[in-house]
Amino acid sequence: CLADQGYQGIVKIHQLSQTPHKKPPKSKLSPLQKEENRKLASKRIMIEHVYRHLKIFRILSERYRNIIKRFCLRFNLIAAIYNYELCCK
């Protein structure tokens, strides 16, 4: 699970999660911590791009106001469209 700095406590719930190092008050991050943050950010950006593409569909970017049973089907269809676009590029 890759998370941003807003999810600092997620490690207690999900041990395999990764969050960036937070700068301690009145001090700096070490060069190693900065490098780890950069590597984590480069992994997260790919996921953020997928979210951006999926949110083009209004059904995923706004409140869902339809029958809940159909949401899963519709989400899978949108994901299939996105995957099809990826493989055809």
N, C-alpha and C positions, 0 to 999 in steps of 0.2 A: 504494500500500500504506500503510494507516494503522496505526501501531503505538504502543504505549505506551512509557514510559521504559525498560522492561526490554530493549528491542531497539535500543539506541543504535548498535550496530555494523552494523545491517542496511543502512545507506546505502552501505557498501562493496560489498555484494552487489547491491543493488537501488537504483539511483540515484534513482528516482522516489518512493521511500518517504518518508513524513513521520513524524517523531517529535517529541514535545514538547521544548522547551528544558529542559535540566537546570540547576538552580541551582548556580553555581560555589561552591566552598568559601569560606566567610567573606565572601560578598557576596550581592547580591540580583539577581533578574531585572529587566531594564528593563521599563517599561510596555509597550513594543512586543512584547517577548517574552511577557509575560503575556497580552496580547491574542491573539497567535498561538496560544498554548497553549489559550486558551478556545475559539477558533474550531475548532481541531483536535479538542478534546474534544466539541464539539457535533456534529461529523461522526461521530466514533467512537461516540457514544452510540446512534445509529440502528443501527449494526452490532451493538452489544452487545445491543440489544433483540431483534434477529433471532436471535442466538445463544440468548438466553433462551427464546424461543418454540420453537426447534428442540430444545432440550434437554429440553423437556417429554416428548418421546418417549424412552423408556428406552434404545432401541437407539442413540441418539446421545449419551446422557449417561453410559453405562457402557461397559465393555469389550465389544467385539463378539465373540461366541462362535459364529458361524455360518459358513456357506460364504462366503468372501471375494467370489466372483463375484457373489453376490446383493446385496452391500452397496450397490453403486452404484445398482442398481435401487431398492432400498428407500429410499436417501437421496433419490433423485429423486422418489419417491412422496411422501415426507414434505415435500419442498420444494414439490411441487405442491399438497399440502393447505394448506400455509402460504400460498402465493400465492393460492389460491382463497379462503381466509379474508380475505386483504387486499382482494381486489377486491369481496367481498360486503359489506364494512363500510360 
